[in-house]
Amino acid sequence: MKSKISLLTLGTEDIKRAAVFYKALGFVVHGEEDEDHVMFKAEGTWLALYSKNLYEKEMGIAPTGEFSGVVMAHNVGSKEGVDEVMEEARAAGGKIVKEAYETYWGGYAGYFQDPDGHVWSAAWNPFTDLT
């Protein structure tokens, strides 16, 4: 795994409210906004807003405060790359939250936690090169 964060996703209760805030700060929307997510291209990385409730359902984490709503993403250029990062995380002592899978939005991703419980996504996005 490269020592790089390509995408920071903030889980939010209200996508529209959060998008208004980030747009007011000068972030420019990339692609289409919807009720579940918004993406912004930033210098050297990407920022995404995503429904916290959907993240909790996707990862199988109960909405009990166990999940802070922040997910760091390491995007790679292929599905195989996702599998490799997941294995690296497992070998390093990470807790696999959700094995890599075909996402509903057309990509491929898995989730793991570092030893302190911070959530990472290993992902391949066939629509936007985030590598």
C-alpha positions in Angstrom: 0.0 0.0 0.0 1.4 3.4 -0.9 1.5 5.9 2.0 -1.2 8.1 0.5 -4.8 9.1 1.2 -6.5 9.6 -2.1 -10.0 10.2 -0.8 -11.3 11.4 2.6 -15.0 10.6 3.0 -17.0 12.3 5.7 -20.2 10.4 6.8 -22.9 12.9 7.4 -26.5 13.0 8.5 -27.5 15.7 6.0 -25.8 15.6 2.6 -27.4 18.9 1.4 -26.4 20.8 4.5 -22.8 19.6 4.4 -22.5 20.2 0.6 -23.7 23.8 1.1 -21.0 24.3 3.8 -18.1 22.9 1.6 -19.3 24.8 -1.5 -19.2 28.0 0.6 -15.6 27.2 1.5 -14.8 27.1 -2.3 -15.0 23.3 -2.9 -16.2 22.6 -6.4 -18.5 19.6 -7.0 -17.2 16.9 -9.3 -19.9 15.0 -11.2 -23.5 14.8 -10.0 -24.8 15.4 -6.6 -27.5 13.2 -5.1 -29.1 12.6 -1.8 -26.5 10.0 -0.8 -23.2 11.5 -1.8 -21.2 14.4 -3.2 -17.6 14.5 -4.4 -15.2 17.4 -4.5 -11.8 17.5 -6.2 -9.2 19.1 -4.0 -5.5 19.6 -4.5 -3.8 16.3 -4.3 -6.8 14.4 -3.0 -10.6 14.2 -3.1 -13.2 14.9 -0.5 -16.5 13.1 -0.5 -19.7 13.5 1.6 -21.6 10.2 2.0 -24.7 9.2 4.0 -23.5 8.1 7.4 -26.6 5.8 7.7 -25.7 4.1 4.4 -22.1 3.6 5.5 -23.3 2.0 8.7 -25.5 -0.3 6.8 -22.8 -1.1 4.2 -20.2 -2.0 6.8 -22.7 -3.6 9.2 -21.8 -1.3 12.0 -24.6 -0.4 14.4 -25.3 3.3 14.7 -24.2 3.3 18.4 -21.3 5.7 18.1 -19.0 2.8 17.1 -18.5 4.5 13.7 -17.3 8.1 13.7 -18.4 8.8 10.2 -14.9 9.3 8.8 -13.4 6.8 6.3 -10.0 7.2 4.8 -9.7 5.7 1.3 -6.8 4.1 -0.5 -7.8 3.9 -4.2 -6.1 1.5 -6.5 -6.3 0.9 -10.3 -7.9 -2.6 -10.2 -10.0 -5.1 -8.3 -6.9 -7.2 -7.8 -5.2 -4.1 -6.2 -8.1 -3.9 -3.7 -7.6 -7.6 -2.7 -3.9 -7.0 -2.3 -4.4 -4.0 0.0 -6.9 -5.9 2.1 -4.4 -8.7 2.5 -1.7 -6.3 3.5 -4.1 -4.8 6.1 -4.9 -8.2 7.5 -1.3 -9.2 7.7 -0.4 -6.0 9.5 -3.0 -6.7 12.2 -5.9 -4.7 10.8 -9.4 -5.8 11.6 -11.4 -6.6 8.4 -14.7 -4.8 8.7 -16.1 -6.0 5.4 -14.3 -8.2 2.8 -13.9 -6.7 -0.7 -17.1 -6.9 -2.7 -18.8 -5.5 -5.9 -20.3 -2.2 -4.8 -23.8 -1.1 -5.7 -22.3 1.9 -7.5 -20.2 -0.3 -9.8 -16.8 -0.3 -8.1 -15.1 -2.8 -5.9 -14.2 -2.1 -2.2 -13.4 -3.5 1.2 -13.2 -2.0 4.7 -10.7 -2.4 7.4 -9.8 -0.8 10.7 -6.4 0.1 12.0 -5.5 -0.9 15.6 -7.1 2.2 17.0 -10.4 1.6 15.1 -10.0 4.1 12.3 -11.8 2.9 9.2 -10.1 2.6 5.8 -11.6 1.7 2.5 -9.5 -0.1 -0.1 -11.3 0.8 -3.4 -11.3 0.6 -7.2 -13.5 3.2 -8.9 -14.1 2.4 -12.6 -15.5 5.9 -13.2 -13.0 8.3 -11.8 -9.3 7.7 -11.5 -8.5 8.4 -7.8 -5.1 6.7 -7.8 
